[in-house]
Amino acid sequence: MPIDKTIIEKFLNNRCDAEEAKQVHQYLTEHPEILNDWFYPDWMQATKEGPLNNYFAEDMYRNIENNIPKKPVVIKLMPWAASAAAVIIAALSIWLYLPEKKNTNISSQVAKVEKTTYRNTPQEPWQQHQNNSGNKQKLQLPDGSTVLLAPSASLKFKPAFDSTKRNLFLEGEALFEVAKDKSRPFTVYTGNLSTTALGTSFRITTKAATVRVQLLTGKVVVRATKKSLPGWKNDVYLLPGQQINYDAGSSLVNVSGKEETRKTETRIITPIPESTEKMVFDNTPLEELLTRLSKTHHTSITYKAGDLSGLGFTGTIFYKDSLPVILQAIAQMNDLLLTTVPGGYSIEKAPNQ
């Protein structure tokens, strides 16, 4: 059905109502050839001023092409009219489907289409947790690992870790209990250092230019994130009870317990079967865990049942690991207080809890 040309003129002058705009949209979609005569003079004048951006023209042309019904009728449309049709019908679509913007000039709407079409797809945002309280905060990470974040510390990580890695960025102090996953290394970045583990518990403290990494259970490797870091020579592997201190200001690196570690490593003569080498726990109640540790280490561990209610542990503990270090890690992760008593240890709820 033919359309009154005055309605098209009203649309171009931004004076038509919603019903008239709908008519123009439908008519130009069905009869794009009308643009050969309608816009030829203006188009020729526009091309004298400069060509239409190729990306913009092609995108607009695809838009009109996708909206034209597939009929076995061939309409010979001049190239300049095809681009003009794309722009006009795209503008009409914006006008029809964004009623709150109907009084906005069409040219500004087309500019917004260009901006939206070519912007990059945003990557998954990082989640940042800042501990603004006066107490330590316990966080559950997407992979099941847990973090005890000290006051004023902040931790940044993705809501869902990547398929090949688990990267985090720390400022301040935090204690990590890492869920075991051999296919995805767990790496914490602090300043110019990175600490990587597969399944273990460790504490990291950052203050100004210094970084300290303390290993509680398992193994970790500490690396420099820069190729030439002052004072840093090689990757440092820590064993339970060891810690490394790096001062960027003085370029000093200090690893404690190195000689003790060597003695521990050389006294293992034959491999120990895995079944007797370690204990694996999966959300095991702390009462059950402490009872088992007490038996395997032949040491008394006392506690109040009420203080441990609802608390569990997930991780791997090696029989050769130091019992005091293990207990301290468990206490830290659950805001408990570990005390040495005659014949063993005592664990109770911290006074400020």
Backbone torsions as a table, in degrees:
resi	resn	phi	psi	omega
1	MET	NA	125.6	-179.8
2	PRO	-59.6	154.3	179.0
3	ILE	-119.6	143.6	179.1
4	ASP	-65.5	126.1	-177.7
5	LYS	-62.1	-23.1	179.6
6	THR	-66.1	-28.2	178.5
7	ILE	-68.6	-40.5	177.2
8	ILE	-63.5	-40.8	178.2
9	GLU	-62.2	-40.8	178.5
10	LYS	-62.4	-39.4	179.6
11	PHE	-64.1	-45.4	-178.6
12	LEU	-63.5	-25.8	178.5
13	ASN	-95.8	7.7	175.9
14	ASN	62.3	42.9	-177.9
15	ARG	-124.8	4.1	-177.3
16	CYS	-89.8	160.8	177.0
17	ASP	-93.4	-177.4	-175.1
18	ALA	-62.5	-42.3	-178.9
19	GLU	-64.1	-41.8	179.0
20	GLU	-66.6	-39.4	177.7
21	ALA	-62.7	-37.0	178.2
22	LYS	-64.3	-39.7	178.3
23	GLN	-63.3	-44.2	179.5
24	VAL	-61.7	-44.1	179.6
25	HIS	-57.8	-48.6	-178.2
26	GLN	-65.8	-42.3	-176.7
27	TYR	-65.8	-45.6	-178.8
28	LEU	-69.3	-28.7	176.4
29	THR	-67.5	-38.7	-178.8
30	GLU	-83.7	-27.2	-175.6
31	HIS	-131.8	64.9	-179.5
32	PRO	-67.0	-17.5	-177.8
33	GLU	-66.0	-18.5	-179.6
34	ILE	-62.8	-22.1	-178.0
35	LEU	-69.4	-19.2	177.5
36	ASN	-56.3	-44.0	-178.7
37	ASP	-88.9	-32.5	-171.8
38	TRP	-70.9	-44.7	-171.8
39	PHE	-108.0	3.3	-174.5
40	TYR	-55.8	-50.6	-178.9
41	PRO	-59.6	-45.8	-178.9
42	ASP	-65.9	-37.4	-178.6
43	TRP	-65.6	-42.3	179.1
44	MET	-61.2	-38.4	178.1
45	GLN	-67.6	-38.6	-178.6
46	ALA	-66.9	-38.3	-178.4
47	THR	-69.4	-20.6	175.8
48	LYS	-69.8	-29.5	-177.8
49	GLU	-81.1	-19.4	179.9
50	GLY	147.9	151.0	-177.1
51	PRO	-74.2	153.4	176.1
52	LEU	-72.3	140.3	178.2
53	ASN	-53.5	126.5	-175.0
54	ASN	-58.2	-43.7	-178.5
55	TYR	-62.7	-41.9	-178.3
56	PHE	-66.7	-45.6	-178.3
57	ALA	-63.6	-43.8	-178.7
58	GLU	-65.1	-40.2	179.8
59	ASP	-65.9	-42.6	178.6
60	MET	-65.3	-37.9	180.0
61	TYR	-65.0	-41.2	177.6
62	ARG	-61.8	-36.6	-178.9
63	ASN	-62.7	-47.0	179.7
64	ILE	-70.3	-36.4	-178.7
65	GLU	-62.9	-38.4	-179.4
66	ASN	-70.9	-21.6	-177.8
67	ASN	-95.0	-11.5	179.9
68	ILE	-81.4	127.4	178.5
69	PRO	-58.8	142.2	-179.4
70	LYS	-80.2	94.8	179.0
71	LYS	-113.5	151.6	177.9
72	PRO	-78.6	41.8	179.5
73	VAL	-120.1	126.7	-179.2
74	VAL	-97.6	120.2	178.7
75	ILE	-109.7	121.8	-179.3
76	LYS	-81.5	108.7	-176.4
77	LEU	-115.6	126.3	179.9
78	MET	-64.7	147.5	-177.3
79	PRO	-54.3	-41.1	-178.5
80	TRP	-66.7	-33.2	-179.8
81	ALA	-72.6	-33.4	177.9
82	ALA	-61.4	-46.6	179.0
83	SER	-64.8	-39.6	179.4
84	ALA	-64.9	-40.3	178.7
85	ALA	-61.1	-42.7	179.5
86	ALA	-59.2	-46.6	-178.1
87	VAL	-63.9	-46.0	-176.9
88	ILE	-64.9	-46.7	-176.5
89	ILE	-72.0	-34.1	174.5
90	ALA	-61.8	-41.7	179.0
91	ALA	-65.2	-39.0	177.5
92	LEU	-62.8	-41.7	179.0
93	SER	-60.4	-43.0	177.6
94	ILE	-61.2	-43.8	-176.8
95	TRP	-63.1	-40.1	-176.1
96	LEU	-73.7	-38.0	-172.1
97	TYR	-98.7	-1.3	173.7
98	LEU	-124.8	72.7	-174.8
99	PRO	-60.1	-29.7	-178.3
100	GLU	-70.5	-11.0	-179.1
101	LYS	-107.1	12.8	-171.4
102	LYS	-61.9	-24.4	-178.7
103	ASN	-90.3	3.1	-179.9
104	THR	-84.9	139.5	-179.9
105	ASN	-58.2	138.2	-175.0
106	ILE	-60.9	-38.2	-177.8
107	SER	-60.6	-35.7	178.8
108	SER	-70.7	-33.6	177.2
109	GLN	-65.0	-42.1	179.1
110	VAL	-63.0	-37.7	177.5
111	ALA	-61.6	-37.3	179.4
112	LYS	-67.8	-34.7	177.3
113	VAL	-61.8	-42.2	-179.6
114	GLU	-63.0	-41.3	-178.5
115	LYS	-67.1	-42.4	-178.2
116	THR	-69.9	-36.3	-175.4
117	THR	-65.9	-36.4	-169.9
118	TYR	-106.8	7.0	178.9
119	ARG	-74.6	152.8	-179.5
120	ASN	-74.8	147.8	176.6
121	THR	-69.5	125.1	-176.6
122	PRO	-66.2	141.2	177.8
123	GLN	-79.8	165.1	-179.7
124	GLU	-61.4	126.6	-176.2
125	PRO	-69.6	153.2	175.1
126	TRP	-84.3	144.2	177.1
127	GLN	-101.0	128.6	-178.9
128	GLN	-117.9	130.4	178.9
129	HIS	-116.0	122.6	179.9
130	GLN	-112.5	126.2	178.0
131	ASN	-89.9	99.4	-179.7
132	ASN	-96.2	6.1	179.7
133	SER	-89.9	176.9	178.4
134	GLY	-93.4	0.7	-178.4
135	ASN	-119.2	163.0	176.2
136	LYS	-71.2	143.6	-179.3
137	GLN	-116.6	136.6	-179.9
138	LYS	-98.3	127.0	-179.7
139	LEU	-115.3	142.7	174.1
140	GLN	-104.2	119.9	-178.1
141	LEU	-86.5	163.3	-176.2
142	PRO	-57.8	-27.1	-177.3
143	ASP	-92.0	1.6	-177.7
144	GLY	98.6	-8.7	175.9
145	SER	-68.2	157.3	178.1
146	THR	-123.9	151.0	-179.4
147	VAL	-133.2	134.8	173.5
148	LEU	-106.5	105.5	-172.8
149	LEU	-93.7	123.7	-178.9
150	ALA	-72.3	159.8	177.1
151	PRO	-55.8	141.0	179.1
152	SER	73.1	-2.7	179.4
153	ALA	-84.4	156.8	177.6
154	SER	-135.7	145.2	-179.0
155	LEU	-132.5	132.7	-179.4
156	LYS	-119.6	131.2	179.7
157	PHE	-158.4	166.2	179.3
158	LYS	-84.3	143.4	179.0
159	PRO	-55.8	-29.6	175.1
160	ALA	-132.9	118.9	-177.8
161	PHE	-63.6	156.6	177.1
162	ASP	-66.2	166.1	-177.2
163	SER	-74.4	-16.7	-176.8
164	THR	-120.4	-4.1	-176.7
165	LYS	-158.5	158.3	176.0
166	ARG	-128.2	96.6	-175.6
167	ASN	-105.3	138.4	177.9
168	LEU	-138.2	156.6	178.5
169	PHE	-126.9	124.9	-174.1
170	LEU	-117.8	139.4	168.3
171	GLU	-127.8	124.4	-176.8
172	GLY	103.9	-144.3	-176.4
173	GLU	-123.5	141.4	177.3
174	ALA	-156.3	149.8	176.0
175	LEU	-110.4	126.6	-175.7
176	PHE	-110.8	134.3	170.0
177	GLU	-118.7	106.6	-167.2
178	VAL	-91.9	129.6	174.0
179	ALA	-71.3	136.1	-175.4
180	LYS	-70.7	130.1	177.7
181	ASP	-160.6	94.6	-175.1
182	LYS	-63.6	-26.2	-177.4
183	SER	-81.6	-12.9	-178.0
184	ARG	-133.9	95.1	177.5
185	PRO	-57.6	143.5	180.0
186	PHE	-101.7	112.5	-173.7
187	THR	-123.8	128.6	176.9
188	VAL	-110.1	124.0	179.7
189	TYR	-98.8	129.1	178.6
190	THR	-138.5	109.3	-179.4
191	GLY	60.2	-121.7	-178.8
192	ASN	-97.6	10.2	-178.5
193	LEU	-120.6	155.3	172.8
194	SER	-132.2	140.4	179.3
195	THR	-117.9	122.1	-175.0
196	THR	-117.4	136.0	178.7
197	ALA	-143.1	158.7	175.6
198	LEU	-105.1	-31.0	177.6
199	GLY	-173.6	102.5	-172.1
200	THR	-170.5	-176.0	173.8
201	SER	-134.6	135.0	-178.1
202	PHE	-154.1	160.9	179.6
203	ARG	-117.9	138.0	176.1
204	ILE	-124.3	134.1	177.8
205	THR	-127.6	127.4	176.8
206	THR	-121.5	130.4	176.5
207	LYS	-142.2	116.8	-180.0
208	ALA	52.1	-115.4	-175.6
209	ALA	-96.4	6.5	-176.6
210	THR	-109.6	146.4	176.4
211	VAL	-133.6	132.2	177.5
212	ARG	-126.3	130.9	177.8
213	VAL	-119.8	122.5	179.3
214	GLN	-115.4	123.8	179.5
215	LEU	-94.3	130.0	-179.4
216	LEU	-101.9	-48.8	176.8
217	THR	-140.3	155.1	177.4
218	GLY	79.7	-148.7	179.4
219	LYS	-139.9	148.0	174.2
220	VAL	-139.4	159.7	173.2
221	VAL	-122.6	132.3	179.7
222	VAL	-108.3	126.4	-176.6
223	ARG	-125.4	158.8	172.4
224	ALA	-85.6	139.1	179.2
225	THR	-88.2	-6.1	175.8
226	LYS	-112.7	150.4	-179.2
227	LYS	-65.3	-39.1	-179.4
228	SER	-126.4	87.6	178.3
229	LEU	-96.9	123.6	-177.2
230	PRO	-53.0	126.8	177.4
231	GLY	85.7	-11.2	-175.9
232	TRP	-99.3	129.8	-177.9
233	LYS	-109.9	-60.0	-175.0
234	ASN	-131.8	168.2	173.6
235	ASP	-61.6	145.5	-178.5
236	VAL	-115.2	123.3	177.7
237	TYR	-100.9	126.6	-179.1
238	LEU	-107.4	147.2	173.1
239	LEU	-115.3	163.6	-176.7
240	PRO	-49.6	133.9	-179.7
241	GLY	92.3	-11.5	179.9
242	GLN	-91.5	159.9	173.4
243	GLN	-148.9	154.3	177.1
244	ILE	-124.1	138.0	176.6
245	ASN	-120.3	128.7	176.9
246	TYR	-125.5	127.5	178.6
247	ASP	-113.7	108.9	-178.2
248	ALA	-67.4	-28.6	-179.1
249	GLY	-67.2	-43.5	-179.1
250	SER	-100.4	-4.4	-179.0
251	SER	60.7	32.6	-178.9
252	LEU	-100.4	138.0	176.4
253	VAL	-122.1	126.8	-178.8
254	ASN	-132.1	124.7	177.0
255	VAL	-115.6	122.7	-178.7
256	SER	-94.4	150.9	175.9
257	GLY	77.8	18.4	-176.1
258	LYS	-65.0	-45.6	-178.6
259	GLU	-65.2	-39.2	-179.8
260	GLU	-63.8	-36.8	179.8
261	THR	-64.9	-41.6	-179.8
262	ARG	-61.0	-41.6	179.0
263	LYS	-62.3	-41.0	-179.7
264	THR	-63.2	-39.7	-177.6
265	GLU	-70.3	-37.8	-173.6
266	THR	-80.2	-15.2	-177.4
267	ARG	-85.4	-6.8	176.5
268	ILE	-84.3	109.0	-174.4
269	ILE	-95.0	-46.5	-179.6
270	THR	-120.1	147.7	179.5
271	PRO	-61.9	144.1	177.8
272	ILE	-100.7	131.4	178.3
273	PRO	-53.6	142.3	-174.5
274	GLU	-59.3	-32.9	-177.5
275	SER	-63.0	-27.1	179.7
276	THR	-108.3	5.7	-176.9
277	GLU	-94.1	-28.5	-174.6
278	LYS	-149.9	164.8	175.3
279	MET	-120.2	130.6	-179.4
280	VAL	-110.4	129.2	-178.2
281	PHE	-121.8	140.9	178.2
282	ASP	-130.5	98.7	-178.4
283	ASN	52.2	42.6	179.8
284	THR	-78.1	132.6	177.4
285	PRO	-56.0	142.0	-177.2
286	LEU	-61.2	-34.0	179.2
287	GLU	-59.9	-44.7	179.6
288	GLU	-66.8	-39.7	179.8
289	LEU	-63.0	-47.8	-178.3
290	LEU	-65.4	-35.8	177.7
291	THR	-63.0	-41.7	-179.9
292	ARG	-68.9	-40.4	178.1
293	LEU	-64.3	-37.9	179.5
294	SER	-62.3	-39.9	-179.5
295	LYS	-72.2	-44.3	-176.2
296	THR	-70.1	-29.2	-178.8
297	HIS	-103.4	2.3	177.7
298	HIS	50.8	47.3	-178.4
299	THR	-136.1	141.0	179.3
300	SER	-74.8	130.8	175.4
301	ILE	-129.8	110.6	-177.6
302	THR	-103.5	152.8	180.0
303	TYR	-164.4	163.6	173.7
304	LYS	-97.0	125.9	-175.6
305	ALA	-56.2	-37.5	-178.8
306	GLY	-64.3	-30.0	-179.8
307	ASP	-71.0	-21.9	-176.3
308	LEU	-104.7	3.1	-176.7
309	SER	-59.6	127.3	177.0
310	GLY	81.5	1.4	-178.5
311	LEU	-98.7	140.4	-180.0
312	GLY	-136.8	174.2	-178.6
313	PHE	-139.2	133.8	174.3
314	THR	-125.2	124.3	-179.6
315	GLY	160.3	-176.2	-179.3
316	THR	-119.0	130.6	178.3
317	ILE	-120.6	124.6	178.4
318	PHE	-87.1	144.0	-178.3
319	TYR	-62.1	-29.4	-178.7
320	LYS	-79.3	-9.5	179.7
321	ASP	-65.9	149.8	-179.7
322	SER	-70.2	127.3	-179.6
323	LEU	-61.1	-45.5	178.5
324	PRO	-58.8	-38.4	179.6
325	VAL	-66.7	-42.0	178.8
326	ILE	-61.7	-48.8	-178.5
327	LEU	-63.5	-38.2	179.0
328	GLN	-64.4	-39.3	178.5
329	ALA	-63.9	-44.1	179.3
330	ILE	-63.1	-43.1	179.9
331	ALA	-63.4	-44.9	-179.2
332	GLN	-62.1	-43.0	-177.1
333	MET	-67.3	-22.3	-175.5
334	ASN	-118.5	17.2	179.0
335	ASP	55.8	44.3	177.9
336	LEU	-110.9	165.0	-178.9
337	LEU	-112.7	123.4	178.5
338	LEU	-99.9	129.2	-179.4
339	THR	-129.3	136.9	175.1
340	THR	-83.3	127.0	-179.9
341	VAL	-126.9	163.5	178.9
342	PRO	-55.2	122.5	177.7
343	GLY	86.6	-0.5	-179.6
344	GLY	167.2	-138.7	-174.7
345	TYR	-137.8	157.4	177.1
346	SER	-129.0	135.5	178.4
347	ILE	-122.6	130.2	179.0
348	GLU	-147.7	169.0	179.9
349	LYS	-66.5	137.5	-179.9
350	ALA	-61.7	146.7	-176.0
351	PRO	-56.9	-32.4	-176.2
352	ASN	-85.9	3.3	-178.5
353	GLN	-93.1	NA	NA
